[in-house]
């Protein structure tokens, strides 16, 4: 199913398979950075499960969003494949 949908995107939108693979790279790297930050937090945790959970969530959200933004900046703030797909869907349903 995964490869079929990628082939459909390739033929309908004209986006190559290599360019499509970069769609998954950004969230994968951001998820790994978030996981490392939350994992590192456990060494300085307070011992209270509610406080630790709240701080873990806050740290995870902040690191994930910061990572996505940093990767986007490193890519030159260019429009990604997501933008092309979004525009295509909006054009079809107008």
N, C-alpha and C positions, 0 to 999 in steps of 0.2 A: 504494500500500500504506500509506504514512504517513497519508494522509487517511482511509482506511478504518478503520485502527486507532483514530484519534482520534474518529471518529464512533461506533465501537463503545463506546469508553470513555465518550463523552458519553451514549449511550442506556442503557448498563448501569449505570454508576456515578452518572449524573446530574451529571457535571462538565462545565462549559461549555468551549468551545474556547479562549476567552481565558484562563481559569484554567489550562487544560492548557499553554498557551504559556509560562506562568511556570515550568513544569517545566524547560524548556530554557534559561531565562534564567540561572538560578543557575550551572549548570556552564559555560555559555558565558562569563559574566563571570569566573568563577574560572579558566577556561582561559586567557583573554586576560591576566589578571593574572600567572598562572604563566609564560606565554610571555614577557611583558615582563621579569619578574625574571630568568629564565634568560638572556635576551638581554642584559640589563644586566650580568650576571655575566661575560660574555665579555671585558669591558673590564678586569676586574681578575683575569683568570685567571692561573694559575701557569705555564703552558706545558707542564706534564706532562699528557698526555692522560688518564691514569687518575685522577689527582687532580681534574682539571677535570670529568671525567664524574661522579665520585662527588659532588663539590660541586654540580654542576648538578642531579643527581637529588635530593639532599637539599634544595636550595633550592626546586626545583619542587614536591616533595611538601609541604613546609612552607607555601609560599605558596598552593598550591591548597587545602589543608585550612583554613588561616587565612581564606582568602577565602570559602569555603563557610560557615564559622562566622560570619564578619562579616556576610555577606548574610542569614543566618538570624536573627542578632540584630537587624539593621536592619528585618527584616520582622516583628519582634515575637515571635520564637520560636514562631510558630504552626505547627500541624501542616499540612503541605503535602499536595498531591495524592498524593504517594508513599505517605503514611501511609494514605490512603483506599484506594488500590489494594492495598496490602499487607494491610490488614484484610479487604478483600473476598475476596482470594485465600485467606487463612487460613480465613475463614468457609466458603468453598465446599469446601475440602478437609479439613474436620474430620470 
